[in-house]
C-alpha cells in the first residue's frame, strides 16, 4: 500500500516532495492505527487542513 500512496502523491499529483515522503511514512508508522490511514490523514491535512484530514478517518 505504501508504494502506491508514494506513487500517487509524489509522482502523479506532486503534493509532496520525494525527500519528504520517508519522514511522513515514519511519522504515520509511529502513530496509533494503520500506517496507510495515518499517511492519508497527514497528506490530506497538509493539502487542506483539518477538512482534508477528516475524509481519511470516515
Predicted model as a PDB file, atoms N, CA, C, CB and O in Angstrom, pLDDT in the B-factor column:
MODEL        1                                                                  
ATOM      1  N   UNK A   1       0.815  -1.186   0.000  1.00 84.00           N  
ATOM      2  CA  UNK A   1       0.000   0.000   0.000  1.00 84.00           C  
ATOM      3  C   UNK A   1       0.867   1.262   0.000  1.00 84.00           C  
ATOM      4  CB  UNK A   1      -0.931  -0.009   1.199  1.00 84.00           C  
ATOM      5  O   UNK A   1       0.532   2.239  -0.670  1.00 84.00           O  
ATOM      6  N   UNK A   2       1.941   1.252   0.721  1.00 86.00           N  
ATOM      7  CA  UNK A   2       2.769   2.460   0.820  1.00 86.00           C  
ATOM      8  C   UNK A   2       3.411   2.856  -0.508  1.00 86.00           C  
ATOM      9  CB  UNK A   2       3.851   2.254   1.855  1.00 86.00           C  
ATOM     10  O   UNK A   2       3.468   4.048  -0.810  1.00 86.00           O  
ATOM     11  N   UNK A   3       3.897   1.904  -1.316  1.00 90.00           N  
ATOM     12  CA  UNK A   3       4.413   2.320  -2.625  1.00 90.00           C  
ATOM     13  C   UNK A   3       3.339   2.944  -3.517  1.00 90.00           C  
ATOM     14  CB  UNK A   3       5.027   1.131  -3.334  1.00 90.00           C  
ATOM     15  O   UNK A   3       3.634   3.843  -4.305  1.00 90.00           O  
ATOM     16  N   UNK A   4       2.117   2.481  -3.400  1.00 91.00           N  
ATOM     17  CA  UNK A   4       1.023   3.059  -4.194  1.00 91.00           C  
ATOM     18  C   UNK A   4       0.746   4.486  -3.738  1.00 91.00           C  
ATOM     19  CB  UNK A   4      -0.264   2.197  -4.074  1.00 91.00           C  
ATOM     20  O   UNK A   4       0.573   5.384  -4.562  1.00 91.00           O  
ATOM     21  N   UNK A   5       0.706   4.693  -2.430  1.00 88.00           N  
ATOM     22  CA  UNK A   5       0.497   6.045  -1.897  1.00 88.00           C  
ATOM     23  C   UNK A   5       1.630   6.960  -2.357  1.00 88.00           C  
ATOM     24  CB  UNK A   5       0.412   6.021  -0.342  1.00 88.00           C  
ATOM     25  O   UNK A   5       1.394   8.089  -2.786  1.00 88.00           O  
ATOM     26  N   UNK A   6       2.853   6.463  -2.264  1.00 90.00           N  
ATOM     27  CA  UNK A   6       4.004   7.273  -2.680  1.00 90.00           C  
ATOM     28  C   UNK A   6       3.915   7.629  -4.163  1.00 90.00           C  
ATOM     29  CB  UNK A   6       5.318   6.524  -2.396  1.00 90.00           C  
ATOM     30  O   UNK A   6       4.137   8.779  -4.541  1.00 90.00           O  
ATOM     31  N   UNK A   7       3.595   6.657  -4.989  1.00 93.00           N  
ATOM     32  CA  UNK A   7       3.500   6.920  -6.432  1.00 93.00           C  
ATOM     33  C   UNK A   7       2.439   7.977  -6.733  1.00 93.00           C  
ATOM     34  CB  UNK A   7       3.176   5.622  -7.193  1.00 93.00           C  
ATOM     35  O   UNK A   7       2.650   8.853  -7.572  1.00 93.00           O  
ATOM     36  N   UNK A   8       1.300   7.893  -6.049  1.00 93.00           N  
ATOM     37  CA  UNK A   8       0.216   8.849  -6.293  1.00 93.00           C  
ATOM     38  C   UNK A   8       0.562  10.258  -5.843  1.00 93.00           C  
ATOM     39  CB  UNK A   8      -1.037   8.395  -5.591  1.00 93.00           C  
ATOM     40  O   UNK A   8       0.410  11.212  -6.606  1.00 93.00           O  
ATOM     41  N   UNK A   9       1.031  10.393  -4.596  1.00 93.00           N  
ATOM     42  CA  UNK A   9       1.212  11.737  -4.038  1.00 93.00           C  
ATOM     43  C   UNK A   9       2.529  12.396  -4.414  1.00 93.00           C  
ATOM     44  CB  UNK A   9       1.112  11.676  -2.554  1.00 93.00           C  
ATOM     45  O   UNK A   9       2.635  13.622  -4.389  1.00 93.00           O  
ATOM     46  N   UNK A  10       3.537  11.600  -4.763  1.00 94.00           N  
ATOM     47  CA  UNK A  10       4.834  12.178  -5.142  1.00 94.00           C  
ATOM     48  C   UNK A  10       4.943  12.316  -6.649  1.00 94.00           C  
ATOM     49  CB  UNK A  10       5.990  11.318  -4.609  1.00 94.00           C  
ATOM     50  O   UNK A  10       5.252  13.395  -7.155  1.00 94.00           O  
ATOM     51  N   UNK A  11       4.692  11.230  -7.370  1.00 94.00           N  
ATOM     52  CA  UNK A  11       4.936  11.228  -8.811  1.00 94.00           C  
ATOM     53  C   UNK A  11       3.773  11.784  -9.623  1.00 94.00           C  
ATOM     54  CB  UNK A  11       5.236   9.835  -9.268  1.00 94.00           C  
ATOM     55  O   UNK A  11       3.980  12.608 -10.514  1.00 94.00           O  
ATOM     56  N   UNK A  12       2.556  11.344  -9.327  1.00 95.00           N  
ATOM     57  CA  UNK A  12       1.414  11.760 -10.149  1.00 95.00           C  
ATOM     58  C   UNK A  12       0.856  13.125  -9.745  1.00 95.00           C  
ATOM     59  CB  UNK A  12       0.314  10.722 -10.062  1.00 95.00           C  
ATOM     60  O   UNK A  12       0.753  14.025 -10.578  1.00 95.00           O  
ATOM     61  N   UNK A  13       0.501  13.277  -8.482  1.00 94.00           N  
ATOM     62  CA  UNK A  13      -0.157  14.506  -8.027  1.00 94.00           C  
ATOM     63  C   UNK A  13       0.822  15.607  -7.640  1.00 94.00           C  
ATOM     64  CB  UNK A  13      -1.046  14.200  -6.854  1.00 94.00           C  
ATOM     65  O   UNK A  13       0.474  16.788  -7.655  1.00 94.00           O  
ATOM     66  N   UNK A  14       2.053  15.218  -7.293  1.00 93.00           N  
ATOM     67  CA  UNK A  14       3.096  16.170  -6.877  1.00 93.00           C  
ATOM     68  C   UNK A  14       2.679  16.995  -5.656  1.00 93.00           C  
ATOM     69  CB  UNK A  14       3.438  17.108  -8.033  1.00 93.00           C  
ATOM     70  O   UNK A  14       2.977  18.186  -5.567  1.00 93.00           O  
ATOM     71  N   UNK A  15       1.981  16.340  -4.716  1.00 92.00           N  
ATOM     72  CA  UNK A  15       1.557  17.002  -3.493  1.00 92.00           C  
ATOM     73  C   UNK A  15       2.690  17.085  -2.477  1.00 92.00           C  
ATOM     74  CB  UNK A  15       0.372  16.276  -2.890  1.00 92.00           C  
ATOM     75  O   UNK A  15       2.730  18.008  -1.664  1.00 92.00           O  
ATOM     76  N   UNK A  16       3.610  16.123  -2.521  1.00 92.00           N  
ATOM     77  CA  UNK A  16       4.700  16.039  -1.553  1.00 92.00           C  
ATOM     78  C   UNK A  16       5.999  15.809  -2.321  1.00 92.00           C  
ATOM     79  CB  UNK A  16       4.449  14.894  -0.507  1.00 92.00           C  
ATOM     80  O   UNK A  16       6.006  15.123  -3.343  1.00 92.00           O  
ATOM     81  N   UNK A  17       7.079  16.374  -1.837  1.00 92.00           N  
ATOM     82  CA  UNK A  17       8.401  16.161  -2.430  1.00 92.00           C  
ATOM     83  C   UNK A  17       8.880  14.748  -2.090  1.00 92.00           C  
ATOM     84  CB  UNK A  17       9.423  17.230  -1.921  1.00 92.00           C  
ATOM     85  O   UNK A  17       8.489  14.180  -1.071  1.00 92.00           O  
ATOM     86  N   UNK A  18       9.715  14.199  -2.940  1.00 90.00           N  
ATOM     87  CA  UNK A  18      10.205  12.835  -2.740  1.00 90.00           C  
ATOM     88  C   UNK A  18      10.998  12.691  -1.445  1.00 90.00           C  
ATOM     89  CB  UNK A  18      11.067  12.416  -3.916  1.00 90.00           C  
ATOM     90  O   UNK A  18      10.933  11.645  -0.799  1.00 90.00           O  
ATOM     91  N   UNK A  19      11.737  13.712  -1.061  1.00 90.00           N  
ATOM     92  CA  UNK A  19      12.527  13.617   0.168  1.00 90.00           C  
ATOM     93  C   UNK A  19      11.671  13.705   1.435  1.00 90.00           C  
ATOM     94  CB  UNK A  19      13.572  14.712   0.187  1.00 90.00           C  
ATOM     95  O   UNK A  19      12.152  13.369   2.517  1.00 90.00           O  
ATOM     96  N   UNK A  20      10.433  14.142   1.328  1.00 92.00           N  
ATOM     97  CA  UNK A  20       9.554  14.270   2.493  1.00 92.00           C  
ATOM     98  C   UNK A  20       8.725  13.021   2.771  1.00 92.00           C  
ATOM     99  CB  UNK A  20       8.634  15.437   2.302  1.00 92.00           C  
ATOM    100  O   UNK A  20       8.247  12.840   3.891  1.00 92.00           O  
ATOM    101  N   UNK A  21       8.546  12.158   1.776  1.00 92.00           N  
ATOM    102  CA  UNK A  21       7.652  11.020   1.957  1.00 92.00           C  
ATOM    103  C   UNK A  21       8.180  10.040   3.006  1.00 92.00           C  
ATOM    104  CB  UNK A  21       7.452  10.301   0.631  1.00 92.00           C  
ATOM    105  O   UNK A  21       7.390   9.424   3.722  1.00 92.00           O  
ATOM    106  N   UNK A  22       9.488   9.888   3.106  1.00 90.00           N  
ATOM    107  CA  UNK A  22      10.064   8.995   4.115  1.00 90.00           C  
ATOM    108  C   UNK A  22       9.743   9.449   5.529  1.00 90.00           C  
ATOM    109  CB  UNK A  22      11.567   8.906   3.937  1.00 90.00           C  
ATOM    110  O   UNK A  22       9.409   8.638   6.393  1.00 90.00           O  
ATOM    111  N   UNK A  23       9.847  10.744   5.757  1.00 92.00           N  
ATOM    112  CA  UNK A  23       9.514  11.285   7.073  1.00 92.00           C  
ATOM    113  C   UNK A  23       8.038  11.114   7.374  1.00 92.00           C  
ATOM    114  CB  UNK A  23       9.896  12.758   7.160  1.00 92.00           C  
ATOM    115  O   UNK A  23       7.661  10.784   8.499  1.00 92.00           O  
ATOM    116  N   UNK A  24       7.205  11.337   6.374  1.00 92.00           N  
ATOM    117  CA  UNK A  24       5.760  11.198   6.566  1.00 92.00           C  
ATOM    118  C   UNK A  24       5.396   9.757   6.904  1.00 92.00           C  
ATOM    119  CB  UNK A  24       5.001  11.655   5.309  1.00 92.00           C  
ATOM    120  O   UNK A  24       4.582   9.524   7.798  1.00 92.00           O  
ATOM    121  N   UNK A  25       5.980   8.791   6.211  1.00 91.00           N  
ATOM    122  CA  UNK A  25       5.705   7.382   6.471  1.00 91.00           C  
ATOM    123  C   UNK A  25       6.203   6.983   7.854  1.00 91.00           C  
ATOM    124  CB  UNK A  25       6.354   6.500   5.398  1.00 91.00           C  
ATOM    125  O   UNK A  25       5.533   6.227   8.557  1.00 91.00           O  
ATOM    126  N   UNK A  26       7.366   7.480   8.251  1.00 93.00           N  
ATOM    127  CA  UNK A  26       7.882   7.187   9.597  1.00 93.00           C  
ATOM    128  C   UNK A  26       6.962   7.740  10.674  1.00 93.00           C  
ATOM    129  CB  UNK A  26       9.290   7.769   9.770  1.00 93.00           C  
ATOM    130  O   UNK A  26       6.678   7.067  11.665  1.00 93.00           O  
ATOM    131  N   UNK A  27       6.507   8.947  10.478  1.00 92.00           N  
ATOM    132  CA  UNK A  27       5.587   9.554  11.438  1.00 92.00           C  
ATOM    133  C   UNK A  27       4.259   8.813  11.464  1.00 92.00           C  
ATOM    134  CB  UNK A  27       5.359  11.028  11.102  1.00 92.00           C  
ATOM    135  O   UNK A  27       3.694   8.597  12.536  1.00 92.00           O  
ATOM    136  N   UNK A  28       3.755   8.420  10.300  1.00 92.00           N  
ATOM    137  CA  UNK A  28       2.496   7.675  10.219  1.00 92.00           C  
ATOM    138  C   UNK A  28       2.621   6.327  10.916  1.00 92.00           C  
ATOM    139  CB  UNK A  28       2.080   7.474   8.753  1.00 92.00           C  
ATOM    140  O   UNK A  28       1.659   5.854  11.522  1.00 92.00           O  
ATOM    141  N   UNK A  29       3.794   5.704  10.838  1.00 92.00           N  
ATOM    142  CA  UNK A  29       4.008   4.418  11.497  1.00 92.00           C  
ATOM    143  C   UNK A  29       4.124   4.530  13.001  1.00 92.00           C  
ATOM    144  CB  UNK A  29       5.239   3.769  10.956  1.00 92.00           C  
ATOM    145  O   UNK A  29       3.854   3.563  13.714  1.00 92.00           O  
ATOM    146  N   UNK A  30       4.516   5.677  13.494  1.00 93.00           N  
ATOM    147  CA  UNK A  30       4.672   5.833  14.937  1.00 93.00           C  
ATOM    148  C   UNK A  30       3.357   6.185  15.635  1.00 93.00           C  
ATOM    149  CB  UNK A  30       5.703   6.901  15.227  1.00 93.00           C  
ATOM    150  O   UNK A  30       3.246   6.044  16.853  1.00 93.00           O  
ATOM    151  N   UNK A  31       2.378   6.633  14.883  1.00 91.00           N  
ATOM    152  CA  UNK A  31       1.075   6.979  15.462  1.00 91.00           C  
ATOM    153  C   UNK A  31       0.206   5.723  15.569  1.00 91.00           C  
ATOM    154  CB  UNK A  31       0.359   8.066  14.604  1.00 91.00           C  
ATOM    155  O   UNK A  31       0.368   4.799  14.772  1.00 91.00           O  
ATOM    156  N   UNK A  32      -0.695   5.673  16.521  1.00 92.00           N  
ATOM    157  CA  UNK A  32      -1.577   4.505  16.631  1.00 92.00           C  
ATOM    158  C   UNK A  32      -2.509   4.405  15.420  1.00 92.00           C  
ATOM    159  CB  UNK A  32      -2.404   4.579  17.932  1.00 92.00           C  
ATOM    160  O   UNK A  32      -2.968   5.417  14.890  1.00 92.00           O  
ATOM    161  N   UNK A  33      -2.774   3.185  15.000  1.00 89.00           N  
ATOM    162  CA  UNK A  33      -3.654   2.948  13.856  1.00 89.00           C  
ATOM    163  C   UNK A  33      -2.865   2.476  12.655  1.00 89.00           C  
ATOM    164  CB  UNK A  33      -4.432   4.212  13.504  1.00 89.00           C  
ATOM    165  O   UNK A  33      -1.653   2.271  12.726  1.00 89.00           O  
ATOM    166  N   UNK A  34      -3.563   2.307  11.564  1.00 90.00           N  
ATOM    167  CA  UNK A  34      -2.941   1.824  10.340  1.00 90.00           C  
ATOM    168  C   UNK A  34      -2.049   2.869   9.700  1.00 90.00           C  
ATOM    169  CB  UNK A  34      -3.996   1.387   9.361  1.00 90.00           C  
ATOM    170  O   UNK A  34      -2.377   4.056   9.691  1.00 90.00           O  
ATOM    171  N   UNK A  35      -0.930   2.431   9.169  1.00 92.00           N  
ATOM    172  CA  UNK A  35       0.027   3.345   8.550  1.00 92.00           C  
ATOM    173  C   UNK A  35      -0.593   4.035   7.343  1.00 92.00           C  
ATOM    174  CB  UNK A  35       1.301   2.595   8.135  1.00 92.00           C  
ATOM    175  O   UNK A  35      -0.416   5.240   7.160  1.00 92.00           O  
ATOM    176  N   UNK A  36      -1.319   3.285   6.518  1.00 89.00           N  
ATOM    177  CA  UNK A  36      -1.930   3.867   5.325  1.00 89.00           C  
ATOM    178  C   UNK A  36      -2.950   4.940   5.658  1.00 89.00           C  
ATOM    179  CB  UNK A  36      -2.584   2.789   4.504  1.00 89.00           C  
ATOM    180  O   UNK A  36      -2.990   5.992   5.019  1.00 89.00           O  
ATOM    181  N   UNK A  37      -3.772   4.668   6.661  1.00 90.00           N  
ATOM    182  CA  UNK A  37      -4.792   5.641   7.073  1.00 90.00           C  
ATOM    183  C   UNK A  37      -4.134   6.876   7.667  1.00 90.00           C  
ATOM    184  CB  UNK A  37      -5.766   5.015   8.093  1.00 90.00           C  
ATOM    185  O   UNK A  37      -4.536   8.002   7.375  1.00 90.00           O  
ATOM    186  N   UNK A  38      -3.130   6.666   8.492  1.00 91.00           N  
ATOM    187  CA  UNK A  38      -2.426   7.802   9.087  1.00 91.00           C  
ATOM    188  C   UNK A  38      -1.714   8.632   8.027  1.00 91.00           C  
ATOM    189  CB  UNK A  38      -1.421   7.317  10.129  1.00 91.00           C  
ATOM    190  O   UNK A  38      -1.728   9.861   8.082  1.00 91.00           O  
ATOM    191  N   UNK A  39      -1.091   7.960   7.060  1.00 91.00           N  
ATOM    192  CA  UNK A  39      -0.413   8.685   5.985  1.00 91.00           C  
ATOM    193  C   UNK A  39      -1.423   9.490   5.177  1.00 91.00           C  
ATOM    194  CB  UNK A  39       0.356   7.708   5.067  1.00 91.00           C  
ATOM    195  O   UNK A  39      -1.162  10.643   4.830  1.00 91.00           O  
ATOM    196  N   UNK A  40      -2.576   8.892   4.873  1.00 90.00           N  
ATOM    197  CA  UNK A  40      -3.611   9.608   4.125  1.00 90.00           C  
ATOM    198  C   UNK A  40      -4.098  10.828   4.901  1.00 90.00           C  
ATOM    199  CB  UNK A  40      -4.792   8.675   3.813  1.00 90.00           C  
ATOM    200  O   UNK A  40      -4.314  11.891   4.319  1.00 90.00           O  
ATOM    201  N   UNK A  41      -4.271  10.678   6.208  1.00 91.00           N  
ATOM    202  CA  UNK A  41      -4.712  11.805   7.034  1.00 91.00           C  
ATOM    203  C   UNK A  41      -3.676  12.930   7.037  1.00 91.00           C  
ATOM    204  CB  UNK A  41      -4.982  11.338   8.470  1.00 91.00           C  
ATOM    205  O   UNK A  41      -4.030  14.106   6.959  1.00 91.00           O  
ATOM    206  N   UNK A  42      -2.405  12.564   7.127  1.00 91.00           N  
ATOM    207  CA  UNK A  42      -1.356  13.584   7.139  1.00 91.00           C  
ATOM    208  C   UNK A  42      -1.246  14.295   5.789  1.00 91.00           C  
ATOM    209  CB  UNK A  42      -0.012  12.953   7.507  1.00 91.00           C  
ATOM    210  O   UNK A  42      -1.056  15.510   5.733  1.00 91.00           O  
ATOM    211  N   UNK A  43      -1.363  13.546   4.728  1.00 91.00           N  
ATOM    212  CA  UNK A  43      -1.315  14.150   3.394  1.00 91.00           C  
ATOM    213  C   UNK A  43      -2.521  15.063   3.196  1.00 91.00           C  
ATOM    214  CB  UNK A  43      -1.274  13.057   2.293  1.00 91.00           C  
ATOM    215  O   UNK A  43      -2.386  16.174   2.685  1.00 91.00           O  
ATOM    216  N   UNK A  44      -3.697  14.593   3.601  1.00 90.00           N  
ATOM    217  CA  UNK A  44      -4.898  15.419   3.497  1.00 90.00           C  
ATOM    218  C   UNK A  44      -4.791  16.688   4.322  1.00 90.00           C  
ATOM    219  CB  UNK A  44      -6.112  14.631   3.931  1.00 90.00           C  
ATOM    220  O   UNK A  44      -5.179  17.767   3.874  1.00 90.00           O  
ATOM    221  N   UNK A  45      -4.263  16.553   5.529  1.00 91.00           N  
ATOM    222  CA  UNK A  45      -4.089  17.724   6.392  1.00 91.00           C  
ATOM    223  C   UNK A  45      -3.125  18.715   5.767  1.00 91.00           C  
ATOM    224  CB  UNK A  45      -3.586  17.305   7.776  1.00 91.00           C  
ATOM    225  O   UNK A  45      -3.342  19.925   5.834  1.00 91.00           O  
ATOM    226  N   UNK A  46      -2.083  18.218   5.173  1.00 90.00           N  
ATOM    227  CA  UNK A  46      -1.111  19.106   4.542  1.00 90.00           C  
ATOM    228  C   UNK A  46      -1.719  19.860   3.363  1.00 90.00           C  
ATOM    229  CB  UNK A  46       0.104  18.312   4.079  1.00 90.00           C  
ATOM    230  O   UNK A  46      -1.375  21.016   3.117  1.00 90.00           O  
ATOM    231  N   UNK A  47      -2.618  19.209   2.639  1.00 90.00           N  
ATOM    232  CA  UNK A  47      -3.213  19.810   1.459  1.00 90.00           C  
ATOM    233  C   UNK A  47      -4.366  20.760   1.786  1.00 90.00           C  
ATOM    234  CB  UNK A  47      -3.696  18.731   0.538  1.00 90.00           C  
ATOM    235  O   UNK A  47      -4.499  21.813   1.163  1.00 90.00           O  
ATOM    236  N   UNK A  48      -5.201  20.389   2.761  1.00 90.00           N  
ATOM    237  CA  UNK A  48      -6.419  21.173   3.001  1.00 90.00           C  
ATOM    238  C   UNK A  48      -6.725  21.394   4.474  1.00 90.00           C  
ATOM    239  CB  UNK A  48      -7.589  20.497   2.358  1.00 90.00           C  
ATOM    240  O   UNK A  48      -7.860  21.731   4.812  1.00 90.00           O  
ATOM    241  N   UNK A  49      -5.772  21.220   5.343  1.00 90.00           N  
ATOM    242  CA  UNK A  49      -6.014  21.431   6.759  1.00 90.00           C  
ATOM    243  C   UNK A  49      -6.903  20.338   7.354  1.00 90.00           C  
ATOM    244  CB  UNK A  49      -6.647  22.792   6.979  1.00 90.00           C  
ATOM    245  O   UNK A  49      -6.911  19.205   6.873  1.00 90.00           O  
ATOM    246  N   UNK A  50      -7.637  20.681   8.386  1.00 88.00           N  
ATOM    247  CA  UNK A  50      -8.495  19.708   9.073  1.00 88.00           C  
ATOM    248  C   UNK A  50      -9.506  19.100   8.116  1.00 88.00           C  
ATOM    249  CB  UNK A  50      -9.223  20.366  10.250  1.00 88.00           C  
ATOM    250  O   UNK A  50      -9.781  17.903   8.191  1.00 88.00           O  
ATOM    251  N   UNK A  51     -10.061  19.898   7.221  1.00 88.00           N  
ATOM    252  CA  UNK A  51     -11.048  19.380   6.268  1.00 88.00           C  
ATOM    253  C   UNK A  51     -10.440  18.318   5.353  1.00 88.00           C  
ATOM    254  CB  UNK A  51     -11.623  20.522   5.427  1.00 88.00           C  
ATOM    255  O   UNK A  51     -11.157  17.424   4.906  1.00 88.00           O  
ATOM    256  N   UNK A  52      -9.164  18.389   5.068  1.00 87.00           N  
ATOM    257  CA  UNK A  52      -8.504  17.382   4.243  1.00 87.00           C  
ATOM    258  C   UNK A  52      -8.172  16.114   5.015  1.00 87.00           C  
ATOM    259  CB  UNK A  52      -7.247  17.953   3.650  1.00 87.00           C  
ATOM    260  O   UNK A  52      -8.093  15.038   4.423  1.00 87.00           O  
ATOM    261  N   UNK A  53      -7.977  16.219   6.310  1.00 87.00           N  
ATOM    262  CA  UNK A  53      -7.644  15.058   7.124  1.00 87.00           C  
ATOM    263  C   UNK A  53      -8.868  14.232   7.484  1.00 87.00           C  
ATOM    264  CB  UNK A  53      -6.939  15.496   8.380  1.00 87.00           C  
ATOM    265  O   UNK A  53      -8.758  13.017   7.643  1.00 87.00           O  
ATOM    266  N   UNK A  54     -10.006  14.844   7.614  1.00 85.00           N  
ATOM    267  CA  UNK A  54     -11.197  14.138   8.084  1.00 85.00           C  
ATOM    268  C   UNK A  54     -11.700  13.032   7.157  1.00 85.00           C  
ATOM    269  CB  UNK A  54     -12.285  15.115   8.291  1.00 85.00           C  
ATOM    270  O   UNK A  54     -12.085  11.980   7.666  1.00 85.00           O  
ATOM    271  N   UNK A  55     -11.722  13.196   5.847  1.00 80.00           N  
ATOM    272  CA  UNK A  55     -12.254  12.120   4.993  1.00 80.00           C  
ATOM    273  C   UNK A  55     -11.502  10.795   5.121  1.00 80.00           C  
ATOM    274  CB  UNK A  55     -12.223  12.558   3.557  1.00 80.00           C  
ATOM    275  O   UNK A  55     -12.096   9.743   4.885  1.00 80.00           O  
ATOM    276  N   UNK A  56     -10.241  10.808   5.480  1.00 69.00           N  
ATOM    277  CA  UNK A  56      -9.489   9.568   5.596  1.00 69.00           C  
ATOM    278  C   UNK A  56      -9.921   8.762   6.825  1.00 69.00           C  
ATOM    279  CB  UNK A  56      -7.993   9.867   5.663  1.00 69.00           C  
ATOM    280  O   UNK A  56      -9.701   7.551   6.872  1.00 69.00           O  
ATOM    281  N   UNK A  57     -10.531   9.412   7.816  1.00 64.00           N  
ATOM    282  CA  UNK A  57     -10.984   8.703   9.011  1.00 64.00           C  
ATOM    283  C   UNK A  57     -12.440   8.296   8.931  1.00 64.00           C  
ATOM    284  CB  UNK A  57     -10.771   9.555  10.227  1.00 64.00           C  
ATOM    285  O   UNK A  57     -12.903   7.514   9.761  1.00 64.00           O  
ATOM    286  N   UNK A  58     -13.155   8.792   7.981  1.00 61.00           N  
ATOM    287  CA  UNK A  58     -14.600   8.497   7.876  1.00 61.00           C  
ATOM    288  C   UNK A  58     -14.851   7.138   7.286  1.00 61.00           C  
ATOM    289  CB  UNK A  58     -15.303   9.545   7.034  1.00 61.00           C  
ATOM    290  O   UNK A  58     -16.005   6.736   7.130  1.00 61.00           O  
TER     291      UNK A  58                                                      
ENDMDL                                                                          
END                                                                             
